[in-house]
């Protein structure tokens, strides 16, 4: 009798525990319901709150593994495992795997077979990755394959890189320039002419990098998605892309939104060819100068055989070319003014062709004659004009 009483009390206690005013219910198939009067026929654990389904452990078919689902009025998300791979699902009745993770620590987003620590697979027209700091985008992989660093830009260069800020590199940057990747190779012409047309300028960057917004635009109303400020920087030097495009269009690129950029490194080729063209001009000028020097030397040598002075008229100093016969014992140069008065006499030591520097600073303006005298005989006489 005592045993029967214990069983009856236990049954009464069990009913109280598993009913509890319909807060917890255990069905005869082992399914458990919390917050609802009935258990779910397919859910091992069924949870409701305020009349809304919150979560359940659920298998859609007998062949599928159990999943833990959380459900709202509009959306259902679940977590479960299939073999060695764990998944996060959406859509209760037709589960779609939106994230995966395996025993190797690899995480996949929109892919069931991640092959790196983090593997994302975005749909066409959808950005693949965005990293934000305090709500501001700092790294974006756009749908066109372009990457933006430092700020958000909805149309970076296709498969390219757009950086809001400066790029530092310790070992330089390299550009593939292998002939195997090139075709239709042609030499550059008129490089020097094009370089001479370029105009270098100094400038400051605007704070608002989006050129389609006027300077007076209310910056406080611009969100992170369409505005990027530039830290205060010192003035820069360079070129204006619109001006360069008219002269060297090969180094200017235009983005989808009309923004123009200059491939400064490509201008090295133009500058090299310009220097080579200029060097050719310099060599031609040197050849012409050498020819002129030879002609001048010949002219000067001929002048040494003639009696005369240069420059004439004379301001301060002049050079007098003369030839004294080698057998001459005494030779001199005499200068006489317009009144016939001897004003200067210079003894000549050298024989043959020579040039004498004559200082005319002590002579007044006027016309003078100078004569070469050899052994008392006047050999030649010329006129010289002195001006002040």
C-alpha positions, 0 to 999 in steps of 0.5 A: 500500500505504501508503494502505491501511494508513492507512485500516485504522488510521483504521478501527480508531481510529474503531471504538475512538472510537465504541465505547469499551466501549459508552460512546459509540456512533454508529448508521448513521443518525447517532444517538448514544448515550452510556452505553448499548450501543444508540442510540435509534431516535428520539433524535439524542442519547441519554444514560444513566447508571447504567442510567437515562435522563438526557437526549436530543434527541428529536422525537416526530413528524416534524412536531414540532421537536427537543427536549432532554429530561431524564428520570428514572424518573418524570418527563420534562421537555424544552426546545425551540422552535416558530417564534419561541417557546421552551417547556419541556415535560413528558410525553415521549409527549404533551408539554404546554407548561408554560412559554413565552418569546418574542423580546420577553422575555415569559415565560409559566407555564401559558400559550403566549401571554404578554402581559406580562413575566411571565404566569402562568395557574393552574388553578381552586383553585390559588394563582397566585403566591407569593414567599418570602424565606428560606422565609417567604411575603411575597406570595401571589395566592390561588386566590380572587383575594385577595392577601396581603402580608407573610405567608401566609394561605390564605383572604384576602378574595375579590378583596381584599387582606390585609396583615400590616403597615402601609400608607403612602400619599403621596396618600391612598386613594380609594373609588369612590362614584359614584351610577351604581354605587349603588342603593336609596339611603336616608338614615341615621336615628338616627345620633347615638343609634348613635354614643353607643352606640359604645365606643372602646377602647385595645388591643395586638395579639396576637403570634399573629394566628391567633385559632383558636390559643390563646395557650398554643400552642407557637409554635415548632412553627408553620410559615410556612404558618399563623403570622405574628408581629407586630413589637412595636408601641405601643398602638392605639385603635379599636373591637371589631368584635363590639361595633360589629356590634351597633350599626352592622352596615353597617361590619363584614365577616366573613371565611370563617374568622370573622375580623371587620373594620371599615370605619373609613372608612365610619363617616365617613358615620355621624359626619357625620349624627350631627353634623347631628342634634346641630346640630339639637338645639343650634339648638333649645336656642338658640331655647329659650334665646333665648326664656328670655332674652327672658322674663327681660329682660321679668321684669327690666324689670318688676322694675325697676318694683317695689321689692325686692331679689334674692337674699333672703335675702342672704349677701354681696351683693344687688341692690335695684330701686327707682324714684325720681320724676324731680322728686325733689330728694333721695333715699336708701335707709335700712337699719334693724335689728330693734331700729329702729337705722339701720345704713346710709344710701345716697344715690341720684343716679339718677332713674327706674328703677335697681338698687343693689348693696348689700354686706351683709358688714358686717351680722350675721345677722338681719332688716332693713328698707330704705326709699326716702326721697324729699324726706324722705318714705318711699315704700316699705319692704321686709324683707331677711334676712341670713344667715351 
